[in-house]
Amino acid sequence: MFKVKPKCTSCGKDIHGGEVVYVEMRYPEYAGMTEIKRYLENEGKIYCQECHSKK
Ligand SMILES: [Zn+2]
């Protein structure tokens, strides 16, 4: 799914397959699925469920 090994932005915990995560990102101005995928990899901030529920 991700090229970069995903980690929680807040606590640095590794995200494993099948885990529920929350991604914070700016939606691209105009985009197809390829653009969105690139955005996720470059700009997406991933939070694990635990950190997200703490916010
Ligand atoms: Zn976390």
mmCIF file of the protein (N, C-alpha, C, O) and its ligand, coordinates in Angstrom:
data_MODEL
# 
_entry.id   MODEL 
# 
loop_
_entity.id 
_entity.type 
_entity.pdbx_number_of_molecules 
1 polymer     1 
2 non-polymer 1 
# 
_entity_poly.entity_id                      1 
_entity_poly.type                           'polypeptide(L)' 
_entity_poly.nstd_linkage                   no 
_entity_poly.nstd_monomer                   no 
_entity_poly.pdbx_seq_one_letter_code       MFKVKPKCTSCGKDIHGGEVVYVEMRYPEYAGMTEIKRYLENEGKIYCQECHSKK 
_entity_poly.pdbx_seq_one_letter_code_can   MFKVKPKCTSCGKDIHGGEVVYVEMRYPEYAGMTEIKRYLENEGKIYCQECHSKK 
_entity_poly.pdbx_strand_id                 A 
# 
loop_
_entity_poly_seq.entity_id 
_entity_poly_seq.num 
_entity_poly_seq.mon_id 
_entity_poly_seq.hetero 
1 1  MET n 
1 2  PHE n 
1 3  LYS n 
1 4  VAL n 
1 5  LYS n 
1 6  PRO n 
1 7  LYS n 
1 8  CYS n 
1 9  THR n 
1 10 SER n 
1 11 CYS n 
1 12 GLY n 
1 13 LYS n 
1 14 ASP n 
1 15 ILE n 
1 16 HIS n 
1 17 GLY n 
1 18 GLY n 
1 19 GLU n 
1 20 VAL n 
1 21 VAL n 
1 22 TYR n 
1 23 VAL n 
1 24 GLU n 
1 25 MET n 
1 26 ARG n 
1 27 TYR n 
1 28 PRO n 
1 29 GLU n 
1 30 TYR n 
1 31 ALA n 
1 32 GLY n 
1 33 MET n 
1 34 THR n 
1 35 GLU n 
1 36 ILE n 
1 37 LYS n 
1 38 ARG n 
1 39 TYR n 
1 40 LEU n 
1 41 GLU n 
1 42 ASN n 
1 43 GLU n 
1 44 GLY n 
1 45 LYS n 
1 46 ILE n 
1 47 TYR n 
1 48 CYS n 
1 49 GLN n 
1 50 GLU n 
1 51 CYS n 
1 52 HIS n 
1 53 SER n 
1 54 LYS n 
1 55 LYS n 
# 
loop_
_struct_asym.id 
_struct_asym.entity_id 
A 1 
B 2 
# 
loop_
_chem_comp.id 
_chem_comp.type 
_chem_comp.mon_nstd_flag 
ALA 'L-peptide linking' y 
ARG 'L-peptide linking' y 
ASN 'L-peptide linking' y 
ASP 'L-peptide linking' y 
CYS 'L-peptide linking' y 
GLN 'L-peptide linking' y 
GLU 'L-peptide linking' y 
GLY 'peptide linking'   y 
HIS 'L-peptide linking' y 
ILE 'L-peptide linking' y 
LEU 'L-peptide linking' y 
LYS 'L-peptide linking' y 
MET 'L-peptide linking' y 
PHE 'L-peptide linking' y 
PRO 'L-peptide linking' y 
SER 'L-peptide linking' y 
THR 'L-peptide linking' y 
TYR 'L-peptide linking' y 
VAL 'L-peptide linking' y 
ZN  non-polymer         . 
# 
_pdbx_entity_nonpoly.entity_id   2 
_pdbx_entity_nonpoly.name        ? 
_pdbx_entity_nonpoly.comp_id     ZN 
# 
_pdbx_nonpoly_scheme.asym_id         B 
_pdbx_nonpoly_scheme.entity_id       2 
_pdbx_nonpoly_scheme.mon_id          ZN 
_pdbx_nonpoly_scheme.ndb_seq_num     1 
_pdbx_nonpoly_scheme.pdb_seq_num     101 
_pdbx_nonpoly_scheme.auth_seq_num    101 
_pdbx_nonpoly_scheme.pdb_mon_id      ZN 
_pdbx_nonpoly_scheme.auth_mon_id     ZN 
_pdbx_nonpoly_scheme.pdb_strand_id   A 
_pdbx_nonpoly_scheme.pdb_ins_code    . 
# 
loop_
_atom_site.group_PDB 
_atom_site.id 
_atom_site.type_symbol 
_atom_site.label_atom_id 
_atom_site.label_alt_id 
_atom_site.label_comp_id 
_atom_site.label_asym_id 
_atom_site.label_entity_id 
_atom_site.label_seq_id 
_atom_site.pdbx_PDB_ins_code 
_atom_site.Cartn_x 
_atom_site.Cartn_y 
_atom_site.Cartn_z 
_atom_site.occupancy 
_atom_site.B_iso_or_equiv 
_atom_site.pdbx_formal_charge 
_atom_site.auth_seq_id 
_atom_site.auth_comp_id 
_atom_site.auth_asym_id 
_atom_site.auth_atom_id 
_atom_site.pdbx_PDB_model_num 
ATOM   1   N  N  . MET A 1 1  ? 0.835  -1.203 0.000   1.00 0.00 ? 1   MET A N  1 
ATOM   2   C  CA . MET A 1 1  ? 0.000  0.000  0.000   1.00 0.00 ? 1   MET A CA 1 
ATOM   3   C  C  . MET A 1 1  ? 0.871  1.256  0.000   1.00 0.00 ? 1   MET A C  1 
ATOM   4   O  O  . MET A 1 1  ? 0.699  2.137  -0.842  1.00 0.00 ? 1   MET A O  1 
ATOM   5   N  N  . PHE A 1 2  ? 1.803  1.331  0.944   1.00 0.00 ? 2   PHE A N  1 
ATOM   6   C  CA . PHE A 1 2  ? 2.722  2.457  0.983   1.00 0.00 ? 2   PHE A CA 1 
ATOM   7   C  C  . PHE A 1 2  ? 4.122  1.986  0.632   1.00 0.00 ? 2   PHE A C  1 
ATOM   8   O  O  . PHE A 1 2  ? 4.529  0.881  0.990   1.00 0.00 ? 2   PHE A O  1 
ATOM   9   N  N  . LYS A 1 3  ? 4.843  2.828  -0.066  1.00 0.00 ? 3   LYS A N  1 
ATOM   10  C  CA . LYS A 1 3  ? 6.231  2.490  -0.380  1.00 0.00 ? 3   LYS A CA 1 
ATOM   11  C  C  . LYS A 1 3  ? 7.089  2.683  0.859   1.00 0.00 ? 3   LYS A C  1 
ATOM   12  O  O  . LYS A 1 3  ? 7.941  1.857  1.188   1.00 0.00 ? 3   LYS A O  1 
ATOM   13  N  N  . VAL A 1 4  ? 6.843  3.783  1.526   1.00 0.00 ? 4   VAL A N  1 
ATOM   14  C  CA . VAL A 1 4  ? 7.567  4.067  2.756   1.00 0.00 ? 4   VAL A CA 1 
ATOM   15  C  C  . VAL A 1 4  ? 6.894  3.276  3.867   1.00 0.00 ? 4   VAL A C  1 
ATOM   16  O  O  . VAL A 1 4  ? 5.669  3.147  3.890   1.00 0.00 ? 4   VAL A O  1 
ATOM   17  N  N  . LYS A 1 5  ? 7.683  2.754  4.776   1.00 0.00 ? 5   LYS A N  1 
ATOM   18  C  CA . LYS A 1 5  ? 7.097  2.032  5.896   1.00 0.00 ? 5   LYS A CA 1 
ATOM   19  C  C  . LYS A 1 5  ? 6.322  3.010  6.760   1.00 0.00 ? 5   LYS A C  1 
ATOM   20  O  O  . LYS A 1 5  ? 6.891  3.947  7.320   1.00 0.00 ? 5   LYS A O  1 
ATOM   21  N  N  . PRO A 1 6  ? 5.025  2.787  6.863   1.00 0.00 ? 6   PRO A N  1 
ATOM   22  C  CA . PRO A 1 6  ? 4.218  3.776  7.567   1.00 0.00 ? 6   PRO A CA 1 
ATOM   23  C  C  . PRO A 1 6  ? 4.414  3.732  9.076   1.00 0.00 ? 6   PRO A C  1 
ATOM   24  O  O  . PRO A 1 6  ? 4.507  2.672  9.695   1.00 0.00 ? 6   PRO A O  1 
ATOM   25  N  N  . LYS A 1 7  ? 4.471  4.924  9.632   1.00 0.00 ? 7   LYS A N  1 
ATOM   26  C  CA . LYS A 1 7  ? 4.589  5.057  11.080  1.00 0.00 ? 7   LYS A CA 1 
ATOM   27  C  C  . LYS A 1 7  ? 3.612  6.109  11.558  1.00 0.00 ? 7   LYS A C  1 
ATOM   28  O  O  . LYS A 1 7  ? 3.254  7.022  10.814  1.00 0.00 ? 7   LYS A O  1 
ATOM   29  N  N  . CYS A 1 8  ? 3.190  5.983  12.774  1.00 0.00 ? 8   CYS A N  1 
ATOM   30  C  CA . CYS A 1 8  ? 2.323  6.994  13.354  1.00 0.00 ? 8   CYS A CA 1 
ATOM   31  C  C  . CYS A 1 8  ? 3.111  8.294  13.527  1.00 0.00 ? 8   CYS A C  1 
ATOM   32  O  O  . CYS A 1 8  ? 4.207  8.293  14.087  1.00 0.00 ? 8   CYS A O  1 
ATOM   33  N  N  . THR A 1 9  ? 2.543  9.400  13.041  1.00 0.00 ? 9   THR A N  1 
ATOM   34  C  CA . THR A 1 9  ? 3.211  10.692 13.123  1.00 0.00 ? 9   THR A CA 1 
ATOM   35  C  C  . THR A 1 9  ? 3.397  11.127 14.571  1.00 0.00 ? 9   THR A C  1 
ATOM   36  O  O  . THR A 1 9  ? 4.379  11.791 14.905  1.00 0.00 ? 9   THR A O  1 
ATOM   37  N  N  . SER A 1 10 ? 2.485  10.764 15.398  1.00 0.00 ? 10  SER A N  1 
ATOM   38  C  CA . SER A 1 10 ? 2.494  11.229 16.778  1.00 0.00 ? 10  SER A CA 1 
ATOM   39  C  C  . SER A 1 10 ? 3.410  10.407 17.686  1.00 0.00 ? 10  SER A C  1 
ATOM   40  O  O  . SER A 1 10 ? 4.251  10.976 18.381  1.00 0.00 ? 10  SER A O  1 
ATOM   41  N  N  . CYS A 1 11 ? 3.262  9.090  17.690  1.00 0.00 ? 11  CYS A N  1 
ATOM   42  C  CA . CYS A 1 11 ? 4.032  8.279  18.630  1.00 0.00 ? 11  CYS A CA 1 
ATOM   43  C  C  . CYS A 1 11 ? 5.144  7.471  17.957  1.00 0.00 ? 11  CYS A C  1 
ATOM   44  O  O  . CYS A 1 11 ? 5.973  6.873  18.643  1.00 0.00 ? 11  CYS A O  1 
ATOM   45  N  N  . GLY A 1 12 ? 5.170  7.449  16.625  1.00 0.00 ? 12  GLY A N  1 
ATOM   46  C  CA . GLY A 1 12 ? 6.235  6.764  15.916  1.00 0.00 ? 12  GLY A CA 1 
ATOM   47  C  C  . GLY A 1 12 ? 6.074  5.248  15.834  1.00 0.00 ? 12  GLY A C  1 
ATOM   48  O  O  . GLY A 1 12 ? 6.971  4.538  15.378  1.00 0.00 ? 12  GLY A O  1 
ATOM   49  N  N  . LYS A 1 13 ? 4.937  4.773  16.275  1.00 0.00 ? 13  LYS A N  1 
ATOM   50  C  CA . LYS A 1 13 ? 4.640  3.338  16.234  1.00 0.00 ? 13  LYS A CA 1 
ATOM   51  C  C  . LYS A 1 13 ? 4.503  2.862  14.783  1.00 0.00 ? 13  LYS A C  1 
ATOM   52  O  O  . LYS A 1 13 ? 3.895  3.538  13.953  1.00 0.00 ? 13  LYS A O  1 
ATOM   53  N  N  . ASP A 1 14 ? 5.071  1.702  14.494  1.00 0.00 ? 14  ASP A N  1 
ATOM   54  C  CA . ASP A 1 14 ? 4.908  1.125  13.161  1.00 0.00 ? 14  ASP A CA 1 
ATOM   55  C  C  . ASP A 1 14 ? 3.459  0.740  12.927  1.00 0.00 ? 14  ASP A C  1 
ATOM   56  O  O  . ASP A 1 14 ? 2.785  0.203  13.806  1.00 0.00 ? 14  ASP A O  1 
ATOM   57  N  N  . ILE A 1 15 ? 3.003  1.027  11.731  1.00 0.00 ? 15  ILE A N  1 
ATOM   58  C  CA . ILE A 1 15 ? 1.644  0.652  11.372  1.00 0.00 ? 15  ILE A CA 1 
ATOM   59  C  C  . ILE A 1 15 ? 1.686  -0.689 10.666  1.00 0.00 ? 15  ILE A C  1 
ATOM   60  O  O  . ILE A 1 15 ? 2.418  -0.860 9.691   1.00 0.00 ? 15  ILE A O  1 
ATOM   61  N  N  . HIS A 1 16 ? 0.931  -1.608 11.136  1.00 0.00 ? 16  HIS A N  1 
ATOM   62  C  CA . HIS A 1 16 ? 0.905  -2.937 10.540  1.00 0.00 ? 16  HIS A CA 1 
ATOM   63  C  C  . HIS A 1 16 ? -0.323 -3.098 9.656   1.00 0.00 ? 16  HIS A C  1 
ATOM   64  O  O  . HIS A 1 16 ? -1.326 -2.399 9.804   1.00 0.00 ? 16  HIS A O  1 
ATOM   65  N  N  . GLY A 1 17 ? -0.204 -4.052 8.724   1.00 0.00 ? 17  GLY A N  1 
ATOM   66  C  CA . GLY A 1 17 ? -1.306 -4.315 7.818   1.00 0.00 ? 17  GLY A CA 1 
ATOM   67  C  C  . GLY A 1 17 ? -2.572 -4.679 8.581   1.00 0.00 ? 17  GLY A C  1 
ATOM   68  O  O  . GLY A 1 17 ? -2.537 -5.451 9.540   1.00 0.00 ? 17  GLY A O  1 
ATOM   69  N  N  . GLY A 1 18 ? -3.675 -4.119 8.146   1.00 0.00 ? 18  GLY A N  1 
ATOM   70  C  CA . GLY A 1 18 ? -4.949 -4.447 8.771   1.00 0.00 ? 18  GLY A CA 1 
ATOM   71  C  C  . GLY A 1 18 ? -5.304 -3.550 9.944   1.00 0.00 ? 18  GLY A C  1 
ATOM   72  O  O  . GLY A 1 18 ? -6.423 -3.608 10.454  1.00 0.00 ? 18  GLY A O  1 
ATOM   73  N  N  . GLU A 1 19 ? -4.346 -2.708 10.383  1.00 0.00 ? 19  GLU A N  1 
ATOM   74  C  CA . GLU A 1 19 ? -4.637 -1.787 11.474  1.00 0.00 ? 19  GLU A CA 1 
ATOM   75  C  C  . GLU A 1 19 ? -5.487 -0.619 10.990  1.00 0.00 ? 19  GLU A C  1 
ATOM   76  O  O  . GLU A 1 19 ? -5.399 -0.203 9.835   1.00 0.00 ? 19  GLU A O  1 
ATOM   77  N  N  . VAL A 1 20 ? -6.297 -0.109 11.881  1.00 0.00 ? 20  VAL A N  1 
ATOM   78  C  CA . VAL A 1 20 ? -7.077 1.085  11.559  1.00 0.00 ? 20  VAL A CA 1 
ATOM   79  C  C  . VAL A 1 20 ? -6.181 2.297  11.759  1.00 0.00 ? 20  VAL A C  1 
ATOM   80  O  O  . VAL A 1 20 ? -5.607 2.484  12.832  1.00 0.00 ? 20  VAL A O  1 
ATOM   81  N  N  . VAL A 1 21 ? -6.065 3.121  10.720  1.00 0.00 ? 21  VAL A N  1 
ATOM   82  C  CA . VAL A 1 21 ? -5.268 4.332  10.839  1.00 0.00 ? 21  VAL A CA 1 
ATOM   83  C  C  . VAL A 1 21 ? -6.071 5.535  10.360  1.00 0.00 ? 21  VAL A C  1 
ATOM   84  O  O  . VAL A 1 21 ? -7.071 5.408  9.654   1.00 0.00 ? 21  VAL A O  1 
ATOM   85  N  N  . TYR A 1 22 ? -5.601 6.690  10.765  1.00 0.00 ? 22  TYR A N  1 
ATOM   86  C  CA . TYR A 1 22 ? -6.224 7.933  10.338  1.00 0.00 ? 22  TYR A CA 1 
ATOM   87  C  C  . TYR A 1 22 ? -5.180 8.746  9.601   1.00 0.00 ? 22  TYR A C  1 
ATOM   88  O  O  . TYR A 1 22 ? -4.067 8.938  10.092  1.00 0.00 ? 22  TYR A O  1 
ATOM   89  N  N  . VAL A 1 23 ? -5.538 9.216  8.435   1.00 0.00 ? 23  VAL A N  1 
ATOM   90  C  CA . VAL A 1 23 ? -4.596 9.988  7.640   1.00 0.00 ? 23  VAL A CA 1 
ATOM   91  C  C  . VAL A 1 23 ? -5.107 11.419 7.528   1.00 0.00 ? 23  VAL A C  1 
ATOM   92  O  O  . VAL A 1 23 ? -6.250 11.680 7.150   1.00 0.00 ? 23  VAL A O  1 
ATOM   93  N  N  . GLU A 1 24 ? -4.214 12.324 7.872   1.00 0.00 ? 24  GLU A N  1 
ATOM   94  C  CA . GLU A 1 24 ? -4.544 13.739 7.760   1.00 0.00 ? 24  GLU A CA 1 
ATOM   95  C  C  . GLU A 1 24 ? -3.805 14.282 6.554   1.00 0.00 ? 24  GLU A C  1 
ATOM   96  O  O  . GLU A 1 24 ? -2.582 14.164 6.473   1.00 0.00 ? 24  GLU A O  1 
ATOM   97  N  N  . MET A 1 25 ? -4.511 14.862 5.637   1.00 0.00 ? 25  MET A N  1 
ATOM   98  C  CA . MET A 1 25 ? -3.862 15.391 4.438   1.00 0.00 ? 25  MET A CA 1 
ATOM   99  C  C  . MET A 1 25 ? -4.692 16.496 3.813   1.00 0.00 ? 25  MET A C  1 
ATOM   100 O  O  . MET A 1 25 ? -5.903 16.593 4.015   1.00 0.00 ? 25  MET A O  1 
ATOM   101 N  N  . ARG A 1 26 ? -4.009 17.313 3.057   1.00 0.00 ? 26  ARG A N  1 
ATOM   102 C  CA . ARG A 1 26 ? -4.709 18.327 2.280   1.00 0.00 ? 26  ARG A CA 1 
ATOM   103 C  C  . ARG A 1 26 ? -5.167 17.671 0.999   1.00 0.00 ? 26  ARG A C  1 
ATOM   104 O  O  . ARG A 1 26 ? -4.400 16.958 0.352   1.00 0.00 ? 26  ARG A O  1 
ATOM   105 N  N  . TYR A 1 27 ? -6.392 17.903 0.635   1.00 0.00 ? 27  TYR A N  1 
ATOM   106 C  CA . TYR A 1 27 ? -6.869 17.320 -0.616  1.00 0.00 ? 27  TYR A CA 1 
ATOM   107 C  C  . TYR A 1 27 ? -6.263 18.082 -1.781  1.00 0.00 ? 27  TYR A C  1 
ATOM   108 O  O  . TYR A 1 27 ? -6.280 19.313 -1.797  1.00 0.00 ? 27  TYR A O  1 
ATOM   109 N  N  . PRO A 1 28 ? -5.724 17.351 -2.765  1.00 0.00 ? 28  PRO A N  1 
ATOM   110 C  CA . PRO A 1 28 ? -5.105 18.031 -3.913  1.00 0.00 ? 28  PRO A CA 1 
ATOM   111 C  C  . PRO A 1 28 ? -6.112 18.890 -4.670  1.00 0.00 ? 28  PRO A C  1 
ATOM   112 O  O  . PRO A 1 28 ? -7.308 18.600 -4.704  1.00 0.00 ? 28  PRO A O  1 
ATOM   113 N  N  . GLU A 1 29 ? -5.597 19.942 -5.269  1.00 0.00 ? 29  GLU A N  1 
ATOM   114 C  CA . GLU A 1 29 ? -6.439 20.876 -6.035  1.00 0.00 ? 29  GLU A CA 1 
ATOM   115 C  C  . GLU A 1 29 ? -7.239 20.132 -7.103  1.00 0.00 ? 29  GLU A C  1 
ATOM   116 O  O  . GLU A 1 29 ? -8.454 20.289 -7.224  1.00 0.00 ? 29  GLU A O  1 
ATOM   117 N  N  . TYR A 1 30 ? -6.533 19.336 -7.854  1.00 0.00 ? 30  TYR A N  1 
ATOM   118 C  CA . TYR A 1 30 ? -7.228 18.484 -8.809  1.00 0.00 ? 30  TYR A CA 1 
ATOM   119 C  C  . TYR A 1 30 ? -6.463 17.184 -8.850  1.00 0.00 ? 30  TYR A C  1 
ATOM   120 O  O  . TYR A 1 30 ? -5.232 17.188 -8.818  1.00 0.00 ? 30  TYR A O  1 
ATOM   121 N  N  . ALA A 1 31 ? -7.156 16.090 -8.918  1.00 0.00 ? 31  ALA A N  1 
ATOM   122 C  CA . ALA A 1 31 ? -6.415 14.846 -8.770  1.00 0.00 ? 31  ALA A CA 1 
ATOM   123 C  C  . ALA A 1 31 ? -7.170 13.622 -9.225  1.00 0.00 ? 31  ALA A C  1 
ATOM   124 O  O  . ALA A 1 31 ? -8.384 13.509 -9.052  1.00 0.00 ? 31  ALA A O  1 
ATOM   125 N  N  . GLY A 1 32 ? -6.426 12.711 -9.809  1.00 0.00 ? 32  GLY A N  1 
ATOM   126 C  CA . GLY A 1 32 ? -6.914 11.357 -10.030 1.00 0.00 ? 32  GLY A CA 1 
ATOM   127 C  C  . GLY A 1 32 ? -6.377 10.499 -8.905  1.00 0.00 ? 32  GLY A C  1 
ATOM   128 O  O  . GLY A 1 32 ? -5.762 11.022 -7.975  1.00 0.00 ? 32  GLY A O  1 
ATOM   129 N  N  . MET A 1 33 ? -6.584 9.234  -8.963  1.00 0.00 ? 33  MET A N  1 
ATOM   130 C  CA . MET A 1 33 ? -6.130 8.346  -7.896  1.00 0.00 ? 33  MET A CA 1 
ATOM   131 C  C  . MET A 1 33 ? -4.612 8.330  -7.748  1.00 0.00 ? 33  MET A C  1 
ATOM   132 O  O  . MET A 1 33 ? -4.092 8.188  -6.641  1.00 0.00 ? 33  MET A O  1 
ATOM   133 N  N  . THR A 1 34 ? -3.906 8.475  -8.864  1.00 0.00 ? 34  THR A N  1 
ATOM   134 C  CA . THR A 1 34 ? -2.445 8.481  -8.810  1.00 0.00 ? 34  THR A CA 1 
ATOM   135 C  C  . THR A 1 34 ? -1.951 9.642  -7.975  1.00 0.00 ? 34  THR A C  1 
ATOM   136 O  O  . THR A 1 34 ? -1.048 9.492  -7.152  1.00 0.00 ? 34  THR A O  1 
ATOM   137 N  N  . GLU A 1 35 ? -2.549 10.800 -8.191  1.00 0.00 ? 35  GLU A N  1 
ATOM   138 C  CA . GLU A 1 35 ? -2.161 11.999 -7.448  1.00 0.00 ? 35  GLU A CA 1 
ATOM   139 C  C  . GLU A 1 35 ? -2.415 11.804 -5.963  1.00 0.00 ? 35  GLU A C  1 
ATOM   140 O  O  . GLU A 1 35 ? -1.576 12.151 -5.131  1.00 0.00 ? 35  GLU A O  1 
ATOM   141 N  N  . ILE A 1 36 ? -3.544 11.262 -5.640  1.00 0.00 ? 36  ILE A N  1 
ATOM   142 C  CA . ILE A 1 36 ? -3.899 11.066 -4.240  1.00 0.00 ? 36  ILE A CA 1 
ATOM   143 C  C  . ILE A 1 36 ? -2.917 10.117 -3.559  1.00 0.00 ? 36  ILE A C  1 
ATOM   144 O  O  . ILE A 1 36 ? -2.509 10.338 -2.419  1.00 0.00 ? 36  ILE A O  1 
ATOM   145 N  N  . LYS A 1 37 ? -2.553 9.077  -4.266  1.00 0.00 ? 37  LYS A N  1 
ATOM   146 C  CA . LYS A 1 37 ? -1.577 8.140  -3.710  1.00 0.00 ? 37  LYS A CA 1 
ATOM   147 C  C  . LYS A 1 37 ? -0.252 8.837  -3.433  1.00 0.00 ? 37  LYS A C  1 
ATOM   148 O  O  . LYS A 1 37 ? 0.369  8.617  -2.393  1.00 0.00 ? 37  LYS A O  1 
ATOM   149 N  N  . ARG A 1 38 ? 0.175  9.677  -4.368  1.00 0.00 ? 38  ARG A N  1 
ATOM   150 C  CA . ARG A 1 38 ? 1.425  10.408 -4.189  1.00 0.00 ? 38  ARG A CA 1 
ATOM   151 C  C  . ARG A 1 38 ? 1.307  11.361 -2.996  1.00 0.00 ? 38  ARG A C  1 
ATOM   152 O  O  . ARG A 1 38 ? 2.230  11.490 -2.193  1.00 0.00 ? 38  ARG A O  1 
ATOM   153 N  N  . TYR A 1 39 ? 0.174  12.010 -2.902  1.00 0.00 ? 39  TYR A N  1 
ATOM   154 C  CA . TYR A 1 39 ? -0.064 12.920 -1.778  1.00 0.00 ? 39  TYR A CA 1 
ATOM   155 C  C  . TYR A 1 39 ? 0.024  12.200 -0.450  1.00 0.00 ? 39  TYR A C  1 
ATOM   156 O  O  . TYR A 1 39 ? 0.634  12.687 0.501   1.00 0.00 ? 39  TYR A O  1 
ATOM   157 N  N  . LEU A 1 40 ? -0.585 11.051 -0.401  1.00 0.00 ? 40  LEU A N  1 
ATOM   158 C  CA . LEU A 1 40 ? -0.550 10.261 0.836   1.00 0.00 ? 40  LEU A CA 1 
ATOM   159 C  C  . LEU A 1 40 ? 0.875  9.928  1.239   1.00 0.00 ? 40  LEU A C  1 
ATOM   160 O  O  . LEU A 1 40 ? 1.240  9.999  2.413   1.00 0.00 ? 40  LEU A O  1 
ATOM   161 N  N  . GLU A 1 41 ? 1.676  9.562  0.239   1.00 0.00 ? 41  GLU A N  1 
ATOM   162 C  CA . GLU A 1 41 ? 3.051  9.180  0.534   1.00 0.00 ? 41  GLU A CA 1 
ATOM   163 C  C  . GLU A 1 41 ? 3.894  10.375 0.938   1.00 0.00 ? 41  GLU A C  1 
ATOM   164 O  O  . GLU A 1 41 ? 4.760  10.267 1.806   1.00 0.00 ? 41  GLU A O  1 
ATOM   165 N  N  . ASN A 1 42 ? 3.640  11.514 0.310   1.00 0.00 ? 42  ASN A N  1 
ATOM   166 C  CA . ASN A 1 42 ? 4.482  12.683 0.570   1.00 0.00 ? 42  ASN A CA 1 
ATOM   167 C  C  . ASN A 1 42 ? 3.968  13.569 1.692   1.00 0.00 ? 42  ASN A C  1 
ATOM   168 O  O  . ASN A 1 42 ? 4.752  14.087 2.487   1.00 0.00 ? 42  ASN A O  1 
ATOM   169 N  N  . GLU A 1 43 ? 2.680  13.741 1.759   1.00 0.00 ? 43  GLU A N  1 
ATOM   170 C  CA . GLU A 1 43 ? 2.135  14.746 2.668   1.00 0.00 ? 43  GLU A CA 1 
ATOM   171 C  C  . GLU A 1 43 ? 1.220  14.193 3.731   1.00 0.00 ? 43  GLU A C  1 
ATOM   172 O  O  . GLU A 1 43 ? 0.869  14.887 4.685   1.00 0.00 ? 43  GLU A O  1 
ATOM   173 N  N  . GLY A 1 44 ? 0.827  12.925 3.567   1.00 0.00 ? 44  GLY A N  1 
ATOM   174 C  CA . GLY A 1 44 ? -0.119 12.360 4.514   1.00 0.00 ? 44  GLY A CA 1 
ATOM   175 C  C  . GLY A 1 44 ? 0.502  12.167 5.887   1.00 0.00 ? 44  GLY A C  1 
ATOM   176 O  O  . GLY A 1 44 ? 1.617  11.660 6.006   1.00 0.00 ? 44  GLY A O  1 
ATOM   177 N  N  . LYS A 1 45 ? -0.216 12.571 6.913   1.00 0.00 ? 45  LYS A N  1 
ATOM   178 C  CA . LYS A 1 45 ? 0.234  12.308 8.265   1.00 0.00 ? 45  LYS A CA 1 
ATOM   179 C  C  . LYS A 1 45 ? -0.623 11.180 8.804   1.00 0.00 ? 45  LYS A C  1 
ATOM   180 O  O  . LYS A 1 45 ? -1.848 11.284 8.872   1.00 0.00 ? 45  LYS A O  1 
ATOM   181 N  N  . ILE A 1 46 ? 0.038  10.110 9.182   1.00 0.00 ? 46  ILE A N  1 
ATOM   182 C  CA . ILE A 1 46 ? -0.690 8.936  9.629   1.00 0.00 ? 46  ILE A CA 1 
ATOM   183 C  C  . ILE A 1 46 ? -0.719 8.890  11.152  1.00 0.00 ? 46  ILE A C  1 
ATOM   184 O  O  . ILE A 1 46 ? 0.308  9.062  11.809  1.00 0.00 ? 46  ILE A O  1 
ATOM   185 N  N  . TYR A 1 47 ? -1.875 8.664  11.688  1.00 0.00 ? 47  TYR A N  1 
ATOM   186 C  CA . TYR A 1 47 ? -2.017 8.504  13.130  1.00 0.00 ? 47  TYR A CA 1 
ATOM   187 C  C  . TYR A 1 47 ? -2.600 7.134  13.429  1.00 0.00 ? 47  TYR A C  1 
ATOM   188 O  O  . TYR A 1 47 ? -3.522 6.681  12.751  1.00 0.00 ? 47  TYR A O  1 
ATOM   189 N  N  . CYS A 1 48 ? -2.064 6.487  14.432  1.00 0.00 ? 48  CYS A N  1 
ATOM   190 C  CA . CYS A 1 48 ? -2.667 5.225  14.838  1.00 0.00 ? 48  CYS A CA 1 
ATOM   191 C  C  . CYS A 1 48 ? -3.978 5.529  15.576  1.00 0.00 ? 48  CYS A C  1 
ATOM   192 O  O  . CYS A 1 48 ? -4.253 6.667  15.958  1.00 0.00 ? 48  CYS A O  1 
ATOM   193 N  N  . GLN A 1 49 ? -4.746 4.503  15.753  1.00 0.00 ? 49  GLN A N  1 
ATOM   194 C  CA . GLN A 1 49 ? -6.067 4.676  16.349  1.00 0.00 ? 49  GLN A CA 1 
ATOM   195 C  C  . GLN A 1 49 ? -5.957 5.268  17.758  1.00 0.00 ? 49  GLN A C  1 
ATOM   196 O  O  . GLN A 1 49 ? -6.765 6.100  18.169  1.00 0.00 ? 49  GLN A O  1 
ATOM   197 N  N  . GLU A 1 50 ? -4.947 4.820  18.472  1.00 0.00 ? 50  GLU A N  1 
ATOM   198 C  CA . GLU A 1 50 ? -4.751 5.259  19.850  1.00 0.00 ? 50  GLU A CA 1 
ATOM   199 C  C  . GLU A 1 50 ? -4.510 6.768  19.928  1.00 0.00 ? 50  GLU A C  1 
ATOM   200 O  O  . GLU A 1 50 ? -5.146 7.471  20.714  1.00 0.00 ? 50  GLU A O  1 
ATOM   201 N  N  . CYS A 1 51 ? -3.578 7.254  19.096  1.00 0.00 ? 51  CYS A N  1 
ATOM   202 C  CA . CYS A 1 51 ? -3.255 8.679  19.120  1.00 0.00 ? 51  CYS A CA 1 
ATOM   203 C  C  . CYS A 1 51 ? -4.424 9.514  18.620  1.00 0.00 ? 51  CYS A C  1 
ATOM   204 O  O  . CYS A 1 51 ? -4.664 10.617 19.111  1.00 0.00 ? 51  CYS A O  1 
ATOM   205 N  N  . HIS A 1 52 ? -5.137 8.994  17.661  1.00 0.00 ? 52  HIS A N  1 
ATOM   206 C  CA . HIS A 1 52 ? -6.261 9.745  17.111  1.00 0.00 ? 52  HIS A CA 1 
ATOM   207 C  C  . HIS A 1 52 ? -7.349 9.926  18.148  1.00 0.00 ? 52  HIS A C  1 
ATOM   208 O  O  . HIS A 1 52 ? -7.973 10.984 18.228  1.00 0.00 ? 52  HIS A O  1 
ATOM   209 N  N  . SER A 1 53 ? -7.571 8.910  18.928  1.00 0.00 ? 53  SER A N  1 
ATOM   210 C  CA . SER A 1 53 ? -8.643 8.996  19.926  1.00 0.00 ? 53  SER A CA 1 
ATOM   211 C  C  . SER A 1 53 ? -8.236 9.877  21.098  1.00 0.00 ? 53  SER A C  1 
ATOM   212 O  O  . SER A 1 53 ? -9.090 10.346 21.850  1.00 0.00 ? 53  SER A O  1 
ATOM   213 N  N  . LYS A 1 54 ? -6.926 10.107 21.258  1.00 0.00 ? 54  LYS A N  1 
ATOM   214 C  CA . LYS A 1 54 ? -6.414 10.983 22.323  1.00 0.00 ? 54  LYS A CA 1 
ATOM   215 C  C  . LYS A 1 54 ? -6.609 12.444 21.996  1.00 0.00 ? 54  LYS A C  1 
ATOM   216 O  O  . LYS A 1 54 ? -6.749 13.272 22.896  1.00 0.00 ? 54  LYS A O  1 
ATOM   217 N  N  . LYS A 1 55 ? -6.618 12.770 20.706  1.00 0.00 ? 55  LYS A N  1 
ATOM   218 C  CA . LYS A 1 55 ? -6.683 14.171 20.259  1.00 0.00 ? 55  LYS A CA 1 
ATOM   219 C  C  . LYS A 1 55 ? -7.977 14.878 20.679  1.00 0.00 ? 55  LYS A C  1 
ATOM   220 O  O  . LYS A 1 55 ? -8.165 16.055 20.372  1.00 0.00 ? 55  LYS A O  1 
HETATM 221 ZN ZN . ZN  B 2 .  ? 0.314  6.722  17.565  1.00 0.00 2 101 ZN  A ZN 1 
# 
